[in-house]
């Protein structure tokens, strides 16, 4: 069974950030077979006419979309924003329905099949107009196939921290090779960077590339470029400046993302300043990690869940006739006519 990762960790070495072996292999187990026969799975396949079950299914699909960009090769864990973990535990779990176990089973099904089942996506698409919290673009991305990154632990703050430790603080015996070793360890990795501010996007023509002597000069095809910036947390945020002296805010990291041809959000409708996350291959950086370039990048809106979210009314979860434990054995009978064995 997969474990819910409650937060991003800063690890002390690249060997612990990435899996040096083959990615984990997901095989069908008893949990998966029980889930396939459950009424919740049937509702995912065909939808539900019960308004309470619609909330449960919509909430589970919303969570699946939010974890989709972070599926990775490192191990069997997966990432879900802590605020969403709290909402899952409080709104989709009760004495007779282990919503978190059902969510784990959904992620397992996707990883076993290597894609989101088309029937699940069709159900999500039907619900989306009435369920604005759901990000259909992330589910559409998952329906095209699982494309795991190297490690969801490898974030932009971790990249900066590792550069500080491994390059800027390298001792004299390692200083001459520290930059090259760092580049070999961390560049050319599939990554997800979140919490970015969208600056702009547009076509950028690549520079002319000269071939061998006597060969004609050709232009490379134009690329769609997105420019974003990531700002580290401001240590002075919320502090009262007694003498009114302005304090310089931390400088951001500029991110240039050369976009993949297929995108799942409409770039024409993205306002500047939108909070985004980007998936892609870490291609280049400037010393000090002041500028970063990604290739084959895909953009998604990165919602800020820190103010809380309503996935489903807990009363609706309790009233949904399909929301009872069919996965891990007998659940206690609940009052109200919906308790089942």
N, C-alpha and C positions, 0 to 999 in steps of 0.2 A: 504494500500500500504506500502511496506517495505521502510525504509529509508536507504540511503547509509551512512555507518559510515566512516567518513573521516580519522579517526586515532584512535589508541589505547589510552585509558584514564587510568589515575592512580586514582583509587577511594579510598575513605577514610576508607571503612570497608567491610568485607566479605559479609555482608547483601546486599550491593549494587553491588557487583560483580556477585552474583548468584541469581537465581530466586527461592524463597522458595516455590512457588506454582507449579502447573502443567505447563508443557511447553505450549507455545502458540499453538493454534489449527488453522490451515490454511484451510479456506473453499473457494470454488469457488465463485467469484464475477463477476460483469459485465466486469471488466478489463480482467479477465481470459477468459471469453467467447469471447470477441472481439479478444483477442490475438489468440485464437484457430482458428479463421476464417481468420486470416491475411495472407498475402502473405509471410511475413518473416517466419511465423510458417510453412507454406507449404515448404519453402526452407530448413528449419531445418529438416523436415521429409524426403524429397526426394532429397535434394541437388539442385543446380542451375547450369544452363549452361552459365549464364551471368557472365563474369569475374568480373564485378563490384559487383554484389550481392555475389559472392564467398568471396570477401574481407569482406563484411559486416557480413555475417554469420560466417566466420572464426574468426573475431574480437569478436563477441558476445560469441561464444563458448569458446574462449580463456579466456575471463573475467569470464565466468561461472566456468571454471576449477580452476581459481585462487581463487575464493571465496569458492570453495567446502570444503577445509579442515577446514574452520572457521565457518561453519554453526553451530548454537548453540541453547541451550534451554532457554537462559535467557529472550529473548524478540524477537520481530519481525525484529529487525535490523540485518544487515549482514555486514561483513567486506570486503572491497576491498582496496588494497594498494592505497595510495593517488596519486602515479604517474599514476596508471591505471585509477583512477577516472578522472584525468586530460586528459588522452588520450581518454577516453570514451567521455568526454564532447567536446573535440576539434575535434575528428575524426569521431565520429558516431552520432553526433547531428548536425542538421541544421534546417533551417526554416520550412521544411516540414516533417522532420523525427526526432522524439524524441527518439534517440537511447537509452538513459538512461531509459526511461519508458519501452521500449521493453526488456531491460536487467532485470529490476525489474520484469516484467511479466514472464520472463524465470525462474528466481529464485523462484517465486511464484509457477510456474507449478511443479518444482522439489519438493518443500516443500509440495504441495498438494498431489502429487503422491507418495511421499516418496522415489523417485529415479529419476535418469535421464532417460527419455524415450529412449528405445533402438534405435529407428529410429534416434534420435538426435546423439546418440553415433556413429551409423553407418555412418552418414554424417560427423562427426568429424574425424573418422578413415580414410575416403576417402580423406579428406582435409589435414590431418596431414603431408603427405610427401611433400606437396607443401606449407605448412604453419608452418615453424619451430618454430614460437613463441608459438604455442599451446602445452600445456602439456597434452598429451593424458592419462598419468597415473592417473592424478587427475580426469579426466572425467570417466575413467574406474572405479575408486573408487566410484564415485557418481552413476554410473550405477548399482553397486551392492547394492545400498540402502543408504539413508541418515542416517548417524550415528552422530548425533549432539554432540558436546562437551558441557561442562557446561556453559562456557562463553568465548567468544573470547577476552574479556577484561582482563582475567586472564593470563597475560604473565609472562615470567621469570623475567623481570625487576620489575613488580608489586609484584611478590612473594617475591623478595628480599627487596623491599621497605616496604611491610607489615611486614616482619620479623624484619626489623630495628625498625619500629614504635611500633609493638605490643609485641615484645619479648625483644630486646636489650634495648629499652627505657622505658620498663615497670617500674612503680614506685614500691616502696617497698611493698605495700599492694597487688600487683598483680604478683610480680616477681616469686613467688614460683609455680604458676600455669600457667604462661604465655605460656611456651613451650607447655604444654598439650592442652591448649585452642587453640593455634595456629594450632597445629596438627589436632585437631578435625575440625577446620574451613576450612583448605586448603588441607589436604592430602586426597587421594582417590577421586580425581576429574579428569574428562576427560578434557585433556588440549591439546593445540597446542603451541609448542615453535618453533619460527622461528629464522633465522639469525644465525644458528649454523654451526660450521666447522666440517666436517666429518673427524674423526681420523682413524677409522678402524672398521671392522666387521668380526666376525667369530664365530664358535661354541665354547661354553663354557660349560663344564660339571658341573652340580650342585654338591654340596657337598653331601656326603652320609648322609642319615637321619635315625637315630635309631628309631625303633618302641618300643613297650612295651617290658618289660623284657622277654627274651626267643624267641621273634619274630626275623626272619631273617632281616639282614640289606639290604636295597634295594637302588639302585641308581635312582635318579629322571632322567627323560629324558633330554637329552642335549638341551640347548636353544641357539638360534642365538642371539648374543649380538652385538649391535652397540655402539661404543664409539664416543661421540661428545663433543664439548666444545663451550661455549658461552662466548664471550668477551664483557664486558661493554664498552661503548664509552670512548675513551681515552681523558681526559680533556686537555692534553697537545698536542694533535694532531694539527699540523700546527703552533705551537709556535716556535719561534726561541730561541734556548738556547744560551744566550750571551756568557757564559763562557765555553760552550761545555760540561757541566756536563751531563752525561747520566741520564735520568729520567726513573724510573721504570714504566713499563706499568701496567695497572690494571690487576689483576689476573682474570683468567677465571673461569667459573663454569663448572665442569666436569659432563657430563650427560651419564649415563649408561642406555641404552634402551634395554630391553628384547623384542625382536621383535615378533609380531604376525606371525603365520604360513604363512598367505597370504600377500605378499608384491606386490606393484604395480610398483616398479622400480627394475631393475636388479642389485642386490648388487655386482655381480661379475664385473660389468662395472663401478662402482663408484670410481673415483680417490680420493685418500686422499686429503683433503683440499677443497672438493666440499662444496658449501654453501647448507645447508639442512634445512628442517623443519621436526619436528617429532610430530605425534599425539599419544597419549597414556594416560594411567592412572597414575597420580602422586602417586607413591607408597611409596617413602621414601626420606629423605634428611638428610644431616649432619648439625649439628648446624652451623649457619652462612650462610647457603645455599651455601656451597662451592662444594658440590656434591649432585646430584639429580638422583634418579632412577625412570624410567618409566616402566610400564608393558604393554603387549599387544600393543606394539608400531608399528606404520607404518611410514615409511620414504618417503619423497618426496623431490625432488630438489626444493630449494627456490631461485628463480631468483631474482637478484638485479635489480629493475626497476628504480633506482634513476637516471640513465643516459637517461631515456626516452625510449619509445617503439612506434613502428608503428603497430597499430592494423589494420588500413585501411586508404588508401589515402582518404582524405576528398572529393576529386573530384570523386572517385569511389563511395563513399556513395551518393553523389549528383546525380550520373548517374545511380544508381541501380533502375530499375523500380519498385522493390518490397519495396523500402525504402521510404515509405510515411506514413503519420499518419492515421492508421486505429483504433487507440485505444481511443483517447481522443476528437474526434470531428473533425470538418473541419480544415484542414491545409491550409495556404495561397498558392496560385498558384505560382509556381516558373518558371523562364524562362528556356528555353532549351528543352522544349517538355516533361518534366517529371513531371510537376506540376499536382496534382490531387486534387479533392474534396473528 
